[in-house]
Amino acid sequence: MNITAFRRLQKKTVFAISAFWLAVVVTVMAAAPAAAGSSEFNSKIEDALQGDWGKISFNIRWRFEYVDQQDKDISRGDPIRLRLGYLTPKWYELQGFGEFEGNTPVFLNDYNSLRNGKAQYAVIADPGEAELNQGWLAFSGIPDTVIKAGRQKIVYNNHRFIGNVGWRQMEQTFDAAGIVNQTFKNTDLKFAFVSNVRTITSKNVDMTSPLLNVSYAFPGIGKLTAYGYWLDYDDDHNSGPFSFAFSTQTYGIRFNGSTSLVNNLNLLYTAEYAYQADYKNNPVDYNANYFHFLGGIKIPKVGAGFSDIIAKIGWEYLGSDNGAGLQTPLGTNHAFQGWADQFLVTPSDGVVDLYGALGTTLWGVNLLGVYHQFDAAKGSADYGNEIDAQITKAFGEHYSLLAAYANYFANDFKTDTWKFWLQAAINF
């Protein structure tokens, strides 16, 4: 049996196993809320988790992930993640929250988690670790203002530059002091001072980084945002493709929104520009531009089981200068430039992503397909293209299923990569 035939047999075997587990998960998750008389069962759980004493939250998420990457051993993993949190009641406008997070493989551990030393396998960045995911104290005694200090989740705009990387089992959180102010109508002012990032591989990365994000909402049109992020990394071993490559200063402006064109037809649009330069210990003197333009339409009501047909086309440009590409080290980068995760770190010649997406809801099931064409921002390299597809189903507010697929066809950058996921989650 040759290598190609063997790989095909492997894929068929994986699909058979995946289909079996999906059937089991669907049966269990569909039966759970139904057997409880839908809302009554969930209401009892909700009532048991909160009271005058505060609120307990928990999240369980299991995921099967399969990665076939050229020149690497095929990876298979089925990590399950538990988050358990407690939110205190308010006391003199003070409130605290603590959340534990733990992740471990169930049966399959043949993958490179970036912490287990299994470098012969393709990467599935979900290490078996346990940590304090969040632990913060907030004060809301000043009108229209919340001040929060401690380990916390910070998300700005669409996660492009600052996000929590919620796709991975171990979330990205920040040791920071922050303030959110809404004194002026339709205006949000957000500021945070970050001293450490707890990464998706459960590592601490020290930094001294102020973040500023100010937005104004135009009702019925969209939101205009201006931002500035000054990332000063203290650790040269966890700061990019070369020492302190992620030490950057970024200034940007973004407009995002939608409006109704005619009855049952909405126009979607995004325009964003950012300028990035070296900062502090970054050894490369450079400045690079960022552009993101997106247009689309949404048809909310279709009929015959269909709803919310959404079609989009976008163009994202991450520039390059003096051998350094524009970087987004604190962003939720899995959500951009393909789910195969080939561009989590921007290449030295930058990257241009021309993409189109088509999604809809069919009888309560969300369907999404995306196509990407990747090219270098500097030079004429054709990096490759990618096809992504996803199916999701929510069972009420607390249960969900997901199946997803990504296939990166390499040309002038990296290697062919094929990924498949099955996921089940319970969240209270």
BAMI-922916 format. One record per residue (C-alpha): residue in three letters; chain; y, x, z. Coordinates in steps of 0.05 Angstrom, whole numbers, padded with zeros to 5 digits, always signed. Layout:
! residues N
+------+------+--------+--------+--------+
! seti ! pado !  north !   east !     up !
+------+------+--------+--------+--------+
!  ALA !    A !      Y !      X !      Z !
...
+------+------+--------+--------+--------+
//
This chain:
! residues 428
+------+------+--------+--------+--------+
! seti ! pado !  north !   east !     up !
+------+------+--------+--------+--------+
!  MET !    A ! +00000 ! +00000 ! +00000 !
!  ASN !    A ! +00067 ! +00030 ! -00020 !
!  ILE !    A ! +00130 ! +00030 ! +00023 !
!  THR !    A ! +00163 ! -00028 ! -00013 !
!  ALA !    A ! +00101 ! -00073 ! -00006 !
!  PHE !    A ! +00094 ! -00053 ! +00067 !
!  ARG !    A ! +00167 ! -00072 ! +00081 !
!  ARG !    A ! +00158 ! -00138 ! +00047 !
!  LEU !    A ! +00096 ! -00152 ! +00090 !
!  GLN !    A ! +00136 ! -00133 ! +00152 !
!  LYS !    A ! +00192 ! -00181 ! +00133 !
!  LYS !    A ! +00143 ! -00238 ! +00121 !
!  THR !    A ! +00111 ! -00225 ! +00189 !
!  VAL !    A ! +00179 ! -00224 ! +00223 !
!  PHE !    A ! +00199 ! -00289 ! +00190 !
!  ALA !    A ! +00134 ! -00322 ! +00211 !
!  ILE !    A ! +00144 ! -00300 ! +00284 !
!  SER !    A ! +00217 ! -00321 ! +00281 !
!  ALA !    A ! +00200 ! -00389 ! +00254 !
!  PHE !    A ! +00150 ! -00400 ! +00310 !
!  TRP !    A ! +00200 ! -00380 ! +00364 !
!  LEU !    A ! +00255 ! -00422 ! +00332 !
!  ALA !    A ! +00209 ! -00483 ! +00334 !
!  VAL !    A ! +00195 ! -00470 ! +00408 !
!  VAL !    A ! +00268 ! -00460 ! +00424 !
!  VAL !    A ! +00290 ! -00522 ! +00385 !
!  THR !    A ! +00237 ! -00565 ! +00419 !
!  VAL !    A ! +00257 ! -00541 ! +00489 !
!  MET !    A ! +00332 ! -00545 ! +00479 !
!  ALA !    A ! +00331 ! -00612 ! +00443 !
!  ALA !    A ! +00285 ! -00641 ! +00496 !
!  ALA !    A ! +00326 ! -00616 ! +00555 !
!  PRO !    A ! +00389 ! -00658 ! +00546 !
!  ALA !    A ! +00351 ! -00717 ! +00515 !
!  ALA !    A ! +00302 ! -00722 ! +00572 !
!  ALA !    A ! +00360 ! -00723 ! +00621 !
!  GLY !    A ! +00391 ! -00785 ! +00592 !
!  SER !    A ! +00443 ! -00740 ! +00557 !
!  SER !    A ! +00506 ! -00739 ! +00599 !
!  GLU !    A ! +00475 ! -00761 ! +00665 !
!  PHE !    A ! +00432 ! -00698 ! +00672 !
!  ASN !    A ! +00489 ! -00652 ! +00653 !
!  SER !    A ! +00538 ! -00688 ! +00699 !
!  LYS !    A ! +00492 ! -00676 ! +00758 !
!  ILE !    A ! +00490 ! -00602 ! +00743 !
!  GLU !    A ! +00566 ! -00600 ! +00734 !
!  ASP !    A ! +00577 ! -00636 ! +00800 !
!  ALA !    A ! +00530 ! -00589 ! +00837 !
!  LEU !    A ! +00567 ! -00528 ! +00811 !
!  GLN !    A ! +00636 ! -00547 ! +00835 !
!  GLY !    A ! +00672 ! -00576 ! +00895 !
!  ASP !    A ! +00727 ! -00563 ! +00945 !
!  TRP !    A ! +00695 ! -00496 ! +00957 !
!  GLY !    A ! +00706 ! -00473 ! +00885 !
!  LYS !    A ! +00664 ! -00471 ! +00821 !
!  ILE !    A ! +00602 ! -00433 ! +00799 !
!  SER !    A ! +00592 ! -00418 ! +00726 !
!  PHE !    A ! +00531 ! -00391 ! +00690 !
!  ASN !    A ! +00511 ! -00373 ! +00619 !
!  ILE !    A ! +00442 ! -00355 ! +00593 !
!  ARG !    A ! +00437 ! -00329 ! +00521 !
!  TRP !    A ! +00373 ! -00305 ! +00487 !
!  ARG !    A ! +00376 ! -00273 ! +00419 !
!  PHE !    A ! +00325 ! -00245 ! +00371 !
!  GLU !    A ! +00355 ! -00192 ! +00325 !
!  TYR !    A ! +00321 ! -00156 ! +00267 !
!  VAL !    A ! +00354 ! -00098 ! +00230 !
!  ASP !    A ! +00326 ! -00064 ! +00168 !
!  GLN !    A ! +00371 ! -00005 ! +00151 !
!  GLN !    A ! +00356 ! +00048 ! +00099 !
!  ASP !    A ! +00334 ! +00115 ! +00129 !
!  LYS !    A ! +00323 ! +00084 ! +00198 !
!  ASP !    A ! +00262 ! +00053 ! +00231 !
!  ILE !    A ! +00264 ! -00023 ! +00231 !
!  SER !    A ! +00294 ! -00050 ! +00295 !
!  ARG !    A ! +00270 ! -00112 ! +00333 !
!  GLY !    A ! +00300 ! -00136 ! +00398 !
!  ASP !    A ! +00301 ! -00200 ! +00439 !
!  PRO !    A ! +00352 ! -00188 ! +00495 !
!  ILE !    A ! +00368 ! -00244 ! +00544 !
!  ARG !    A ! +00436 ! -00244 ! +00578 !
!  LEU !    A ! +00455 ! -00277 ! +00644 !
!  ARG !    A ! +00526 ! -00287 ! +00668 !
!  LEU !    A ! +00538 ! -00316 ! +00737 !
!  GLY !    A ! +00609 ! -00327 ! +00762 !
!  TYR !    A ! +00647 ! -00358 ! +00820 !
!  LEU !    A ! +00719 ! -00384 ! +00817 !
!  THR !    A ! +00753 ! -00395 ! +00884 !
!  PRO !    A ! +00798 ! -00455 ! +00899 !
!  LYS !    A ! +00872 ! -00440 ! +00899 !
!  TRP !    A ! +00902 ! -00417 ! +00965 !
!  TYR !    A ! +00978 ! -00410 ! +00967 !
!  GLU !    A ! +00976 ! -00404 ! +00891 !
!  LEU !    A ! +00925 ! -00348 ! +00895 !
!  GLN !    A ! +00858 ! -00354 ! +00860 !
!  GLY !    A ! +00801 ! -00305 ! +00849 !
!  PHE !    A ! +00743 ! -00299 ! +00802 !
!  GLY !    A ! +00681 ! -00255 ! +00801 !
!  GLU !    A ! +00627 ! -00252 ! +00748 !
!  PHE !    A ! +00562 ! -00214 ! +00744 !
!  GLU !    A ! +00531 ! -00198 ! +00677 !
!  GLY !    A ! +00461 ! -00172 ! +00663 !
!  ASN !    A ! +00421 ! -00161 ! +00599 !
!  THR !    A ! +00349 ! -00142 ! +00586 !
!  PRO !    A ! +00298 ! -00145 ! +00530 !
!  VAL !    A ! +00243 ! -00197 ! +00540 !
!  PHE !    A ! +00186 ! -00173 ! +00495 !
!  LEU !    A ! +00217 ! -00130 ! +00439 !
!  ASN !    A ! +00252 ! -00064 ! +00454 !
!  ASP !    A ! +00244 ! -00026 ! +00389 !
!  TYR !    A ! +00318 ! -00013 ! +00375 !
!  ASN !    A ! +00375 ! +00036 ! +00388 !
!  SER !    A ! +00418 ! +00004 ! +00442 !
!  LEU !    A ! +00465 ! +00065 ! +00442 !
!  ARG !    A ! +00442 ! +00077 ! +00514 !
!  ASN !    A ! +00366 ! +00084 ! +00509 !
!  GLY !    A ! +00360 ! +00147 ! +00467 !
!  LYS !    A ! +00321 ! +00113 ! +00411 !
!  ALA !    A ! +00362 ! +00143 ! +00355 !
!  GLN !    A ! +00306 ! +00136 ! +00303 !
!  TYR !    A ! +00318 ! +00060 ! +00302 !
!  ALA !    A ! +00376 ! +00021 ! +00273 !
!  VAL !    A ! +00430 ! +00001 ! +00323 !
!  ILE !    A ! +00427 ! -00064 ! +00363 !
!  ALA !    A ! +00483 ! -00052 ! +00412 !
!  ASP !    A ! +00455 ! -00093 ! +00470 !
!  PRO !    A ! +00433 ! -00044 ! +00525 !
!  GLY !    A ! +00392 ! -00065 ! +00584 !
!  GLU !    A ! +00447 ! -00060 ! +00637 !
!  ALA !    A ! +00479 ! -00099 ! +00694 !
!  GLU !    A ! +00551 ! -00097 ! +00714 !
!  LEU !    A ! +00612 ! -00132 ! +00742 !
!  ASN !    A ! +00639 ! -00165 ! +00680 !
!  GLN !    A ! +00701 ! -00196 ! +00712 !
!  GLY !    A ! +00733 ! -00191 ! +00780 !
!  TRP !    A ! +00806 ! -00212 ! +00785 !
!  LEU !    A ! +00858 ! -00243 ! +00829 !
!  ALA !    A ! +00913 ! -00288 ! +00799 !
!  PHE !    A ! +00979 ! -00313 ! +00827 !
!  SER !    A ! +01013 ! -00374 ! +00796 !
!  GLY !    A ! +01070 ! -00385 ! +00847 !
!  ILE !    A ! +01124 ! -00369 ! +00796 !
!  PRO !    A ! +01140 ! -00428 ! +00750 !
!  ASP !    A ! +01106 ! -00425 ! +00681 !
!  THR !    A ! +01077 ! -00357 ! +00698 !
!  VAL !    A ! +01008 ! -00329 ! +00716 !
!  ILE !    A ! +01001 ! -00257 ! +00741 !
!  LYS !    A ! +00930 ! -00230 ! +00741 !
!  ALA !    A ! +00902 ! -00163 ! +00765 !
!  GLY !    A ! +00832 ! -00135 ! +00762 !
!  ARG !    A ! +00775 ! -00134 ! +00712 !
!  GLN !    A ! +00789 ! -00190 ! +00662 !
!  LYS !    A ! +00779 ! -00217 ! +00593 !
!  ILE !    A ! +00839 ! -00206 ! +00546 !
!  VAL !    A ! +00843 ! -00238 ! +00477 !
!  TYR !    A ! +00905 ! -00236 ! +00433 !
!  ASN !    A ! +00913 ! -00275 ! +00368 !
!  ASN !    A ! +00849 ! -00274 ! +00326 !
!  HIS !    A ! +00815 ! -00217 ! +00364 !
!  ARG !    A ! +00832 ! -00167 ! +00308 !
!  PHE !    A ! +00866 ! -00116 ! +00353 !
!  ILE !    A ! +00851 ! -00141 ! +00423 !
!  GLY !    A ! +00788 ! -00180 ! +00438 !
!  ASN !    A ! +00727 ! -00188 ! +00482 !
!  VAL !    A ! +00672 ! -00175 ! +00429 !
!  GLY !    A ! +00637 ! -00239 ! +00451 !
!  TRP !    A ! +00582 ! -00232 ! +00398 !
!  ARG !    A ! +00548 ! -00176 ! +00436 !
!  GLN !    A ! +00509 ! -00191 ! +00499 !
!  MET !    A ! +00551 ! -00146 ! +00543 !
!  GLU !    A ! +00623 ! -00168 ! +00537 !
!  GLN !    A ! +00684 ! -00123 ! +00531 !
!  THR !    A ! +00731 ! -00131 ! +00590 !
!  PHE !    A ! +00792 ! -00095 ! +00615 !
!  ASP !    A ! +00814 ! -00066 ! +00682 !
!  ALA !    A ! +00887 ! -00088 ! +00677 !
!  ALA !    A ! +00947 ! -00121 ! +00708 !
!  GLY !    A ! +00975 ! -00175 ! +00663 !
!  ILE !    A ! +01026 ! -00231 ! +00659 !
!  VAL !    A ! +01029 ! -00294 ! +00617 !
!  ASN !    A ! +01096 ! -00331 ! +00616 !
!  GLN !    A ! +01112 ! -00398 ! +00582 !
!  THR !    A ! +01182 ! -00410 ! +00608 !
!  PHE !    A ! +01210 ! -00426 ! +00539 !
!  LYS !    A ! +01183 ! -00486 ! +00500 !
!  ASN !    A ! +01130 ! -00468 ! +00449 !
!  THR !    A ! +01134 ! -00394 ! +00470 !
!  ASP !    A ! +01080 ! -00350 ! +00499 !
!  LEU !    A ! +01096 ! -00281 ! +00527 !
!  LYS !    A ! +01036 ! -00238 ! +00544 !
!  PHE !    A ! +01038 ! -00169 ! +00574 !
!  ALA !    A ! +00982 ! -00126 ! +00602 !
!  PHE !    A ! +00976 ! -00055 ! +00627 !
!  VAL !    A ! +00904 ! -00030 ! +00617 !
!  SER !    A ! +00875 ! +00028 ! +00656 !
!  ASN !    A ! +00802 ! +00022 ! +00636 !
!  VAL !    A ! +00759 ! -00014 ! +00585 !
!  ARG !    A ! +00688 ! -00036 ! +00603 !
!  THR !    A ! +00654 ! -00032 ! +00535 !
!  ILE !    A ! +00597 ! -00071 ! +00503 !
!  THR !    A ! +00551 ! -00013 ! +00520 !
!  SER !    A ! +00570 ! -00020 ! +00594 !
!  LYS !    A ! +00611 ! +00044 ! +00595 !
!  ASN !    A ! +00679 ! +00057 ! +00627 !
!  VAL !    A ! +00732 ! +00086 ! +00581 !
!  ASP !    A ! +00796 ! +00107 ! +00617 !
!  MET !    A ! +00863 ! +00097 ! +00584 !
!  THR !    A ! +00936 ! +00083 ! +00599 !
!  SER !    A ! +00954 ! +00027 ! +00551 !
!  PRO !    A ! +01009 ! -00025 ! +00553 !
!  LEU !    A ! +00999 ! -00087 ! +00509 !
!  LEU !    A ! +01054 ! -00135 ! +00488 !
!  ASN !    A ! +01044 ! -00201 ! +00450 !
!  VAL !    A ! +01098 ! -00254 ! +00440 !
!  SER !    A ! +01089 ! -00317 ! +00400 !
!  TYR !    A ! +01128 ! -00380 ! +00381 !
!  ALA !    A ! +01095 ! -00443 ! +00355 !
!  PHE !    A ! +01127 ! -00485 ! +00301 !
!  PRO !    A ! +01097 ! -00554 ! +00312 !
!  GLY !    A ! +01058 ! -00578 ! +00253 !
!  ILE !    A ! +01067 ! -00513 ! +00215 !
!  GLY !    A ! +01039 ! -00453 ! +00252 !
!  LYS !    A ! +01050 ! -00397 ! +00301 !
!  LEU !    A ! +01092 ! -00334 ! +00292 !
!  THR !    A ! +01071 ! -00274 ! +00334 !
!  ALA !    A ! +01100 ! -00204 ! +00344 !
!  TYR !    A ! +01060 ! -00151 ! +00380 !
!  GLY !    A ! +01059 ! -00078 ! +00402 !
!  TYR !    A ! +00998 ! -00040 ! +00428 !
!  TRP !    A ! +01003 ! +00031 ! +00455 !
!  LEU !    A ! +00933 ! +00059 ! +00465 !
!  ASP !    A ! +00931 ! +00125 ! +00504 !
!  TYR !    A ! +00858 ! +00146 ! +00514 !
!  ASP !    A ! +00843 ! +00194 ! +00571 !
!  ASP !    A ! +00771 ! +00211 ! +00552 !
!  ASP !    A ! +00763 ! +00253 ! +00489 !
!  HIS !    A ! +00687 ! +00237 ! +00486 !
!  ASN !    A ! +00697 ! +00161 ! +00477 !
!  SER !    A ! +00760 ! +00159 ! +00436 !
!  GLY !    A ! +00739 ! +00153 ! +00363 !
!  PRO !    A ! +00707 ! +00191 ! +00305 !
!  PHE !    A ! +00744 ! +00253 ! +00329 !
!  SER !    A ! +00776 ! +00268 ! +00396 !
!  PHE !    A ! +00832 ! +00218 ! +00411 !
!  ALA !    A ! +00828 ! +00186 ! +00342 !
!  PHE !    A ! +00837 ! +00118 ! +00377 !
!  SER !    A ! +00901 ! +00140 ! +00412 !
!  THR !    A ! +00948 ! +00099 ! +00368 !
!  GLN !    A ! +01012 ! +00058 ! +00370 !
!  THR !    A ! +01010 ! -00008 ! +00330 !
!  TYR !    A ! +01067 ! -00056 ! +00316 !
!  GLY !    A ! +01056 ! -00121 ! +00278 !
!  ILE !    A ! +01078 ! -00190 ! +00259 !
!  ARG !    A ! +01032 ! -00249 ! +00243 !
!  PHE !    A ! +01040 ! -00320 ! +00220 !
!  ASN !    A ! +00981 ! -00367 ! +00222 !
!  GLY !    A ! +00976 ! -00442 ! +00214 !
!  SER !    A ! +00958 ! -00504 ! +00175 !
!  THR !    A ! +00993 ! -00565 ! +00148 !
!  SER !    A ! +00973 ! -00630 ! +00115 !
!  LEU !    A ! +00983 ! -00632 ! +00039 !
!  VAL !    A ! +00960 ! -00703 ! +00027 !
!  ASN !    A ! +00916 ! -00751 ! +00064 !
!  ASN !    A ! +00850 ! -00717 ! +00082 !
!  LEU !    A ! +00870 ! -00649 ! +00054 !
!  ASN !    A ! +00899 ! -00592 ! +00097 !
!  LEU !    A ! +00926 ! -00525 ! +00074 !
!  LEU !    A ! +00906 ! -00464 ! +00114 !
!  TYR !    A ! +00945 ! -00398 ! +00113 !
!  THR !    A ! +00952 ! -00331 ! +00147 !
!  ALA !    A ! +00999 ! -00273 ! +00134 !
!  GLU !    A ! +01000 ! -00210 ! +00177 !
!  TYR !    A ! +01029 ! -00140 ! +00172 !
!  ALA !    A ! +01021 ! -00082 ! +00221 !
!  TYR !    A ! +01043 ! -00010 ! +00223 !
!  GLN !    A ! +01001 ! +00042 ! +00259 !
!  ALA !    A ! +01016 ! +00115 ! +00276 !
!  ASP !    A ! +00986 ! +00169 ! +00320 !
!  TYR !    A ! +01002 ! +00167 ! +00394 !
!  LYS !    A ! +00999 ! +00216 ! +00452 !
!  ASN !    A ! +00939 ! +00263 ! +00446 !
!  ASN !    A ! +00918 ! +00242 ! +00375 !
!  PRO !    A ! +00916 ! +00308 ! +00337 !
!  VAL !    A ! +00929 ! +00277 ! +00268 !
!  ASP !    A ! +01000 ! +00262 ! +00246 !
!  TYR !    A ! +00992 ! +00198 ! +00206 !
!  ASN !    A ! +01020 ! +00128 ! +00194 !
!  ALA !    A ! +00981 ! +00072 ! +00160 !
!  ASN !    A ! +00994 ! +00000 ! +00141 !
!  TYR !    A ! +00953 ! -00063 ! +00155 !
!  PHE !    A ! +00957 ! -00127 ! +00113 !
!  HIS !    A ! +00918 ! -00191 ! +00119 !
!  PHE !    A ! +00930 ! -00251 ! +00074 !
!  LEU !    A ! +00887 ! -00314 ! +00076 !
!  GLY !    A ! +00892 ! -00381 ! +00042 !
!  GLY !    A ! +00847 ! -00441 ! +00043 !
!  ILE !    A ! +00837 ! -00515 ! +00045 !
!  LYS !    A ! +00802 ! -00563 ! +00094 !
!  ILE !    A ! +00775 ! -00632 ! +00078 !
!  PRO !    A ! +00763 ! -00665 ! +00146 !
!  LYS !    A ! +00728 ! -00728 ! +00122 !
!  VAL !    A ! +00676 ! -00727 ! +00067 !
!  GLY !    A ! +00622 ! -00779 ! +00081 !
!  ALA !    A ! +00547 ! -00781 ! +00071 !
!  GLY !    A ! +00535 ! -00736 ! +00131 !
!  PHE !    A ! +00587 ! -00685 ! +00110 !
!  SER !    A ! +00652 ! -00668 ! +00146 !
!  ASP !    A ! +00701 ! -00611 ! +00151 !
!  ILE !    A ! +00691 ! -00576 ! +00085 !
!  ILE !    A ! +00730 ! -00511 ! +00090 !
!  ALA !    A ! +00741 ! -00461 ! +00034 !
!  LYS !    A ! +00779 ! -00395 ! +00044 !
!  ILE !    A ! +00796 ! -00332 ! +00006 !
!  GLY !    A ! +00825 ! -00272 ! +00041 !
!  TRP !    A ! +00847 ! -00200 ! +00030 !
!  GLU !    A ! +00849 ! -00150 ! +00087 !
!  TYR !    A ! +00876 ! -00079 ! +00079 !
!  LEU !    A ! +00867 ! -00024 ! +00131 !
!  GLY !    A ! +00905 ! +00036 ! +00104 !
!  SER !    A ! +00896 ! +00111 ! +00109 !
!  ASP !    A ! +00940 ! +00172 ! +00115 !
!  ASN !    A ! +00927 ! +00246 ! +00124 !
!  GLY !    A ! +00852 ! +00235 ! +00129 !
!  ALA !    A ! +00856 ! +00182 ! +00183 !
!  GLY !    A ! +00842 ! +00108 ! +00174 !
!  LEU !    A ! +00877 ! +00052 ! +00212 !
!  GLN !    A ! +00835 ! +00036 ! +00274 !
!  THR !    A ! +00823 ! -00027 ! +00316 !
!  PRO !    A ! +00781 ! +00001 ! +00374 !
!  LEU !    A ! +00794 ! -00057 ! +00422 !
!  GLY !    A ! +00784 ! -00113 ! +00372 !
!  THR !    A ! +00725 ! -00160 ! +00362 !
!  ASN !    A ! +00707 ! -00122 ! +00299 !
!  HIS !    A ! +00641 ! -00158 ! +00286 !
!  ALA !    A ! +00682 ! -00219 ! +00264 !
!  PHE !    A ! +00715 ! -00178 ! +00208 !
!  GLN !    A ! +00691 ! -00141 ! +00146 !
!  GLY !    A ! +00620 ! -00166 ! +00149 !
!  TRP !    A ! +00569 ! -00182 ! +00203 !
!  ALA !    A ! +00526 ! -00122 ! +00184 !
!  ASP !    A ! +00577 ! -00081 ! +00224 !
!  GLN !    A ! +00586 ! -00025 ! +00174 !
!  PHE !    A ! +00661 ! -00020 ! +00185 !
!  LEU !    A ! +00668 ! -00023 ! +00261 !
!  VAL !    A ! +00704 ! +00044 ! +00255 !
!  THR !    A ! +00750 ! +00048 ! +00195 !
!  PRO !    A ! +00731 ! +00103 ! +00144 !
!  SER !    A ! +00779 ! +00161 ! +00135 !
!  ASP !    A ! +00801 ! +00132 ! +00067 !
!  GLY !    A ! +00813 ! +00063 ! +00097 !
!  VAL !    A ! +00781 ! -00001 ! +00072 !
!  VAL !    A ! +00801 ! -00062 ! +00030 !
!  ASP !    A ! +00761 ! -00126 ! +00041 !
!  LEU !    A ! +00766 ! -00182 ! -00011 !
!  TYR !    A ! +00727 ! -00241 ! +00016 !
!  GLY !    A ! +00713 ! -00314 ! +00007 !
!  ALA !    A ! +00683 ! -00364 ! +00056 !
!  LEU !    A ! +00655 ! -00434 ! +00049 !
!  GLY !    A ! +00634 ! -00477 ! +00107 !
!  THR !    A ! +00619 ! -00549 ! +00125 !
!  THR !    A ! +00586 ! -00593 ! +00177 !
!  LEU !    A ! +00524 ! -00632 ! +00154 !
!  TRP !    A ! +00496 ! -00683 ! +00203 !
!  GLY !    A ! +00522 ! -00644 ! +00262 !
!  VAL !    A ! +00498 ! -00576 ! +00237 !
!  ASN !    A ! +00552 ! -00524 ! +00220 !
!  LEU !    A ! +00539 ! -00484 ! +00157 !
!  LEU !    A ! +00578 ! -00422 ! +00136 !
!  GLY !    A ! +00572 ! -00372 ! +00079 !
!  VAL !    A ! +00615 ! -00311 ! +00067 !
!  TYR !    A ! +00619 ! -00259 ! +00011 !
!  HIS !    A ! +00655 ! -00191 ! +00018 !
!  GLN !    A ! +00674 ! -00137 ! -00032 !
!  PHE !    A ! +00693 ! -00071 ! +00001 !
!  ASP !    A ! +00733 ! -00015 ! -00030 !
!  ALA !    A ! +00770 ! +00046 ! -00005 !
!  ALA !    A ! +00845 ! +00037 ! +00009 !
!  LYS !    A ! +00857 ! +00108 ! -00015 !
!  GLY !    A ! +00821 ! +00132 ! -00077 !
!  SER !    A ! +00775 ! +00093 ! -00122 !
!  ALA !    A ! +00710 ! +00089 ! -00081 !
!  ASP !    A ! +00671 ! +00024 ! -00085 !
!  TYR !    A ! +00640 ! +00019 ! -00016 !
!  GLY !    A ! +00594 ! -00040 ! -00032 !
!  ASN !    A ! +00589 ! -00115 ! -00019 !
!  GLU !    A ! +00559 ! -00161 ! +00032 !
!  ILE !    A ! +00532 ! -00232 ! +00038 !
!  ASP !    A ! +00533 ! -00268 ! +00106 !
!  ALA !    A ! +00506 ! -00336 ! +00124 !
!  GLN !    A ! +00503 ! -00375 ! +00190 !
!  ILE !    A ! +00475 ! -00441 ! +00216 !
!  THR !    A ! +00496 ! -00468 ! +00284 !
!  LYS !    A ! +00480 ! -00531 ! +00322 !
!  ALA !    A ! +00510 ! -00554 ! +00388 !
!  PHE !    A ! +00473 ! -00602 ! +00434 !
!  GLY !    A ! +00530 ! -00633 ! +00473 !
!  GLU !    A ! +00577 ! -00586 ! +00510 !
!  HIS !    A ! +00525 ! -00540 ! +00542 !
!  TYR !    A ! +00470 ! -00522 ! +00493 !
!  SER !    A ! +00471 ! -00488 ! +00425 !
!  LEU !    A ! +00427 ! -00456 ! +00373 !
!  LEU !    A ! +00445 ! -00405 ! +00319 !
!  ALA !    A ! +00411 ! -00371 ! +00260 !
!  ALA !    A ! +00449 ! -00319 ! +00220 !
!  TYR !    A ! +00437 ! -00269 ! +00164 !
!  ALA !    A ! +00476 ! -00208 ! +00137 !
!  ASN !    A ! +00459 ! -00164 ! +00078 !
!  TYR !    A ! +00502 ! -00103 ! +00062 !
!  PHE !    A ! +00491 ! -00073 ! -00008 !
!  ALA !    A ! +00517 ! -00002 ! -00003 !
!  ASN !    A ! +00548 ! +00036 ! -00060 !
!  ASP !    A ! +00594 ! +00093 ! -00040 !
!  PHE !    A ! +00592 ! +00083 ! +00036 !
!  LYS !    A ! +00534 ! +00083 ! +00086 !
!  THR !    A ! +00466 ! +00052 ! +00068 !
!  ASP !    A ! +00435 ! -00015 ! +00052 !
!  THR !    A ! +00430 ! -00057 ! +00116 !
!  TRP !    A ! +00395 ! -00124 ! +00126 !
!  LYS !    A ! +00402 ! -00164 ! +00191 !
!  PHE !    A ! +00375 ! -00229 ! +00218 !
!  TRP !    A ! +00388 ! -00266 ! +00283 !
!  LEU !    A ! +00362 ! -00326 ! +00322 !
!  GLN !    A ! +00400 ! -00347 ! +00384 !
!  ALA !    A ! +00396 ! -00399 ! +00439 !
!  ALA !    A ! +00448 ! -00409 ! +00494 !
!  ILE !    A ! +00459 ! -00451 ! +00555 !
!  ASN !    A ! +00529 ! -00451 ! +00585 !
!  PHE !    A ! +00556 ! -00486 ! +00647 !
+------+------+--------+--------+--------+
//
